[in-house]
Amino acid sequence: MARTVAALPRGVRLSDHVTLGVLTTTVPASLIDTVLAETERASVRHRSLPARLVVYYIMALALYGQASYGEVLRCLLEGVRWLCRGGDVLALATKSSITKARRRLGVAPLAELYRRVARPLATPGLPGAFYRGHRLVSLDGTTLELPDTAEIDTRFGRPAASRGMSAYPQLRLLALAETGTHAIFAAAFDAYAVAETTLAGRLLDRLQPGMLCLADRGFVGFELWQAACATKAELLWRLRANQVFACETALPDGSYLSRLYASPAHRRRQEGGVLVRVIDYQLDSVPEAEPVYRLITTLLNPATAPAGELAALYHERWEVEVLFAEIKVTLPGRRLMLRSRRADLVEQEVYGLLLAHFALRHLMVQASQAFGAADARDPDTLSFLHTVRVVRRHLPLHAAFSPSATAADAGDDPG
């Protein structure tokens, strides 16, 4: 089926929304200064690459994935005409000095910034973002390729291949994303060998009442399901084909009530099960579709959540795959490989990537609501690629922050 051409609402240009720079609008300098102070990473003497500038620089690395370190910095600082020392900054900012500045900054400020900035973006009524009053969110994972260095290999590992090991180390990333806006509002990452279910446990505290969380097969387990239910969010997760659920009560829409048990032994004794609703369905006339799809949900009432609607809704989870393609292909301009060659800087770069993607998605939600909530359109109909291109063109012209230090930046640097 042909896709609808991605476009902005008539009469609105995306460039109209970039007047202050997408990075500084979503991640204001005042918040960066607060986080730098709290994490004890603020510059306390005058430097050519002060900490605040380095934070924006790490985010800009994601926007200019094909550019060199020095070129990214030039793009970030170009247009800051009131900066008297601009030429000196560029002259002193070699690749080595940039790396040293990033090491002084560390991971903690970027991690804390992401925690404070990232959030669901959809306002009530935004098309494609809600189901019967529930905010749609999705839980899913991917992997990111890393440079082949001994330190990174030791920290993150790499997957096995048909002959030995794969060419590059990888890290495993798990995202909790708002399905309708593609905004990743929580993320966890670790070594490749760490299971997605382990990472999921680190994100469940970001689920809230009023959300409906979608997840693929592989996440359904007794402990994780119970922990997710404890957040009071509703759940709609796919089951593995070999997971057994006996029908206790048949429902009028073809679904049925059953119980999730901690183990086969608990199921045989019917001990300690959690009441759930199971939905089986088929995708007729869909090439390569599986014989049967099976879902499990906390939405037990078929009158308020019909099985047919939930079966159709579950496939919204594939929006997360589109989201990962944005991060791994569209944003960098080709297949993504993180450029940092130290394990700590890899972690720093991941948070910069997440912040940059969130800033772009924030911009797109604002653009989709240009005519007000009543006339808002689904952000999915806007082009992420066009957004990236516009921001790349305008960022050098609207660097609305002072990269130099304030009057308080005097004394000795803690690093």
C-alpha positions in Angstrom: 0.0 0.0 0.0 1.4 3.4 -1.0 2.1 5.7 1.9 0.5 9.1 2.2 3.0 11.8 1.3 4.5 13.3 4.5 3.9 17.0 4.7 3.2 19.9 7.1 -0.2 21.5 7.6 -1.0 23.8 4.7 0.6 27.2 5.1 3.1 26.1 7.8 6.8 25.7 7.2 8.9 23.7 9.5 11.6 26.4 9.4 9.1 28.7 11.1 9.6 26.6 14.3 13.4 26.7 14.4 13.8 30.3 15.4 15.9 29.6 18.5 17.5 26.4 17.5 15.9 23.1 18.2 18.6 22.1 20.7 18.4 25.2 22.9 14.6 25.2 22.8 14.3 21.7 24.1 17.4 21.7 26.3 17.7 25.2 27.6 21.0 26.6 28.8 19.6 27.3 32.3 18.8 23.6 32.8 22.2 22.6 31.6 23.9 24.9 34.0 21.7 23.6 36.9 22.6 20.0 36.0 26.3 20.8 35.6 26.4 22.3 39.0 24.5 19.4 40.6 26.8 16.8 39.0 29.9 19.0 39.8 30.9 19.3 36.1 30.5 23.0 35.6 33.6 24.8 34.3 35.2 26.8 37.1 37.9 28.5 35.0 37.8 30.0 31.5 38.3 27.4 28.8 38.0 27.4 25.1 35.5 24.5 25.4 33.4 25.2 28.5 31.1 22.5 29.8 27.8 24.0 28.6 29.1 24.2 25.0 30.3 20.6 25.2 26.9 19.4 26.1 25.4 21.0 23.0 28.3 19.7 21.0 27.5 16.1 22.0 23.9 16.5 20.9 25.1 18.1 17.6 27.2 15.0 16.9 23.9 13.2 16.2 22.7 15.9 13.8 25.9 15.9 11.8 26.7 12.2 11.7 28.8 12.5 8.5 30.9 15.5 9.6 34.2 15.5 11.4 34.6 16.6 15.0 35.9 20.0 14.1 33.2 20.5 11.4 30.4 19.8 13.9 31.9 22.4 16.3 32.1 24.9 13.4 28.5 24.3 12.5 27.4 24.7 16.1 29.3 28.0 16.6 28.8 29.6 13.2 26.4 32.5 13.5 27.3 33.4 17.1 28.6 36.7 15.9 28.8 38.4 19.3 31.3 35.9 20.5 34.6 37.9 20.3 36.7 34.9 20.9 35.0 32.8 18.3 38.0 32.5 16.0 40.2 31.5 18.9 37.8 28.8 20.0 37.7 27.2 16.6 41.5 27.4 16.3 42.1 25.7 19.7 39.4 23.1 19.3 41.4 20.2 17.9 40.1 16.7 17.9 42.3 16.0 20.9 41.0 19.0 22.9 37.4 18.1 22.1 38.0 14.5 23.4 39.6 15.9 26.6 36.6 18.3 27.1 34.2 15.4 26.7 36.2 13.3 29.2 36.1 16.2 31.7 32.3 16.4 31.3 31.7 12.7 31.7 28.4 10.8 31.4 26.4 11.9 34.4 25.3 15.4 33.1 24.0 13.9 29.8 22.2 11.1 31.6 20.6 13.5 34.1 19.6 16.0 31.3 17.9 13.2 29.4 16.1 12.0 32.5 14.7 15.6 33.1 13.9 16.5 29.5 12.5 13.4 28.1 8.7 13.0 28.6 5.6 12.0 26.7 4.7 14.9 24.3 1.1 14.2 23.1 -1.6 16.5 24.4 -5.1 15.0 24.8 -6.8 14.5 21.5 -3.6 14.4 19.4 -4.4 12.0 16.5 -2.8 8.6 16.7 -1.6 9.0 20.3 -4.4 7.6 22.4 -6.8 4.7 22.5 -10.1 5.3 24.4 -8.4 7.8 26.7 -5.2 5.7 27.2 -1.9 7.2 26.1 -0.2 4.6 23.8 3.4 3.7 24.7 5.6 0.9 23.4 8.5 -1.0 24.9 11.1 -2.4 22.5 14.8 -2.9 22.0 17.5 -2.6 19.4 21.3 -2.8 19.2 23.8 -0.1 18.2 27.2 -0.8 16.5 30.4 0.5 18.2 34.0 1.1 17.1 36.2 -1.9 17.3 38.5 -1.1 20.2 39.6 -3.4 23.1 38.1 -1.2 25.8 34.7 -1.1 24.1 34.8 -4.8 23.3 35.5 -5.5 27.0 32.7 -3.2 28.2 29.9 -4.1 25.7 30.9 -7.3 24.0 29.6 -8.4 20.6 27.2 -11.0 19.2 28.2 -14.3 17.8 28.3 -14.9 14.1 28.2 -17.9 11.8 32.0 -17.9 11.8 33.3 -16.7 15.2 32.2 -13.3 16.3 30.6 -10.3 14.6 32.8 -7.5 13.1 31.9 -4.9 15.7 31.0 -4.6 19.3 27.4 -3.7 20.1 25.4 -2.3 22.9 21.8 -3.2 23.7 19.3 -0.3 24.0 15.8 -0.6 25.3 13.3 2.3 24.7 10.0 3.2 26.2 8.5 5.4 23.6 5.2 7.3 23.0 3.8 5.5 20.0 2.0 8.4 18.5 4.8 10.9 18.6 7.9 8.6 18.4 9.2 10.4 21.5 11.5 8.1 23.6 10.8 9.3 27.1 12.8 6.6 28.9 15.7 4.4 27.8 18.2 2.0 29.2 21.3 0.5 27.6 24.0 -2.0 28.6 26.3 -4.7 27.3 25.1 -6.8 24.4 24.7 -9.8 26.6 22.3 -8.1 29.0 18.7 -9.3 28.3 15.9 -6.9 27.2 13.8 -8.1 30.1 16.6 -7.0 32.5 16.7 -3.6 30.9 12.9 -3.4 31.0 13.0 -3.6 34.8 14.9 -0.3 34.8 12.2 1.5 32.9 9.0 0.4 34.5 9.0 3.3 36.9 8.3 5.6 34.0 5.0 3.8 33.3 2.0 5.7 34.7 -1.7 5.2 35.2 -3.5 6.2 32.1 -0.9 4.7 29.8 -1.5 1.6 27.6 1.9 -0.2 27.1 2.5 -2.4 24.0 5.3 -4.9 23.9 6.4 -7.8 21.7 6.7 -11.4 22.7 9.7 -12.1 24.9 8.7 -9.7 27.6 5.8 -11.7 29.1 7.0 -13.3 32.3 5.4 -13.5 35.7 7.7 -11.2 37.6 8.0 -8.5 34.9 4.2 -8.6 34.2 3.5 -8.1 37.9 6.0 -5.3 38.2 4.5 -3.6 35.2 1.0 -4.0 36.6 2.1 -2.4 39.8 2.6 0.9 38.0 -1.2 0.9 37.3 -0.6 1.3 33.6 -2.6 -1.0 31.3 -0.7 -3.6 29.3 -1.1 -5.2 25.9 1.8 -7.6 25.2 2.2 -10.4 22.7 2.8 -14.0 23.8 5.2 -16.6 22.6 3.6 -19.4 20.7 4.6 -22.0 23.3 3.2 -20.2 26.3 0.1 -22.0 27.7 -3.0 -20.3 28.8 -6.1 -22.3 29.7 -9.5 -20.8 29.0 -11.3 -20.1 32.2 -14.1 -17.8 30.9 -15.0 -17.3 27.2 -16.0 -13.7 26.4 -18.5 -12.6 23.7 -15.9 -11.1 21.4 -13.9 -14.3 21.1 -11.3 -13.5 23.7 -11.1 -15.3 27.1 -10.0 -14.9 30.6 -7.1 -16.9 31.9 -4.3 -16.7 34.4 -0.5 -16.1 34.2 1.5 -18.3 36.6 5.0 -18.0 37.9 5.9 -21.5 36.6 4.4 -24.7 35.1 4.3 -26.2 38.6 2.2 -23.2 39.8 -0.1 -23.6 36.8 -0.6 -27.3 37.5 -1.5 -26.5 41.2 -3.5 -23.4 40.1 -1.5 -21.5 42.7 -0.9 -17.7 42.7 -2.0 -16.9 39.2 -2.7 -13.4 37.9 -6.0 -12.9 36.0 -5.5 -11.8 32.4 -7.4 -11.7 29.1 -6.1 -13.5 26.1 -6.8 -12.6 22.5 -6.1 -14.9 19.5 -6.4 -13.7 16.0 -5.2 -14.3 12.4 -4.2 -11.9 9.6 -5.9 -13.3 6.6 -4.6 -12.5 3.1 -1.4 -11.0 4.6 1.7 -12.5 3.0 4.1 -14.2 5.4 1.8 -13.6 8.4 2.1 -16.1 11.2 -0.7 -18.7 11.6 -2.0 -17.3 14.9 -1.2 -14.1 16.9 -1.9 -14.2 20.6 -2.0 -11.2 23.0 -2.4 -10.9 26.7 -3.8 -7.8 28.3 -4.9 -6.2 31.6 -8.0 -4.7 29.8 -10.5 -7.4 30.9 -13.8 -5.9 29.8 -14.6 -6.6 26.1 -17.3 -3.9 26.1 -14.8 -1.1 26.8 -11.9 -2.7 24.8 -13.1 -5.1 22.1 -10.8 -7.8 20.9 -10.8 -6.6 17.3 -9.7 -3.1 18.3 -6.9 -4.4 20.5 -5.7 -6.8 17.8 -5.5 -3.8 15.3 -4.0 -1.6 18.0 -1.2 -3.9 18.8 0.3 -3.5 15.4 0.9 0.2 16.3 3.9 -1.3 18.2 5.7 -1.4 14.8 6.0 2.4 15.1 8.9 1.7 17.4 10.7 -0.1 14.5 10.2 3.1 12.5 11.6 5.1 15.4 14.7 2.9 15.5 15.2 3.4 11.8 15.1 7.2 12.4 17.9 6.9 14.9 20.0 4.3 13.1 19.6 5.4 9.5 17.7 8.7 8.8 19.4 10.8 11.5 23.0 9.8 10.8 22.4 9.7 7.0 23.6 6.1 6.7 23.8 3.0 8.9 24.7 4.3 12.3 28.0 3.5 14.1 28.8 5.5 17.1 32.0 7.4 16.7 33.4 7.5 20.2 36.3 5.1 20.8 36.2 5.0 24.7 33.6 3.2 26.6 32.6 6.2 28.8 32.3 8.4 25.7 30.1 5.8 24.0 27.7 6.1 26.9 27.9 9.9 26.7 27.2 9.8 22.9 24.2 7.6 23.4 22.6 10.1 25.6 23.4 12.9 23.2 21.8 10.8 20.4 18.6 10.3 22.5 18.5 14.0 23.4 18.9 15.1 19.8 16.2 12.7 18.6 13.8 13.8 21.3 14.4 17.5 20.4 13.5 16.7 16.8 10.4 14.8 17.7 9.5 17.7 20.1 9.8 20.1 17.2 7.6 17.9 15.0 4.8 17.7 17.6 4.9 21.5 17.9 4.6 21.7 14.1 1.7 19.3 14.0 -0.2 21.5 16.4 0.5 24.7 14.6 -3.2 25.5 14.1 -4.1 24.6 17.7 -5.4 21.5 19.4 -8.6 21.4 17.4 -6.9 21.2 14.1 -3.8 19.2 15.2 -2.6 16.4 12.8 -0.9 13.1 13.4 2.8 13.7 13.8 3.3 10.5 11.8 2.3 12.4 8.7 5.3 14.7 9.0 8.6 13.8 7.5 11.4 13.1 10.0 14.0 13.3 7.2 12.8 16.8 6.2 12.9 17.8 9.9 16.5 16.7 10.1 17.5 18.6 7.0 15.8 21.8 8.1 17.4 21.7 11.5 20.9 21.0 10.0 20.5 24.1 7.8 19.2 26.4 10.6 21.2 25.3 13.6 24.3 27.4 12.7 22.1 30.4 12.2 20.2 30.2 15.5 22.7 29.1 18.1 20.8 30.9 20.9 23.2 30.3 23.7 26.5 31.6 24.9 29.2 29.0 24.6 31.5 31.0 26.8 31.6 30.8 30.5 29.8 33.2 32.9 31.4 35.5 35.4 31.3 32.6 37.9 33.6 30.6 35.7 36.8 31.5 37.5 39.2 29.4 39.5 40.6 25.9 39.0 38.9 23.2 36.9 37.9 20.1 39.0 39.1 17.7 36.3 
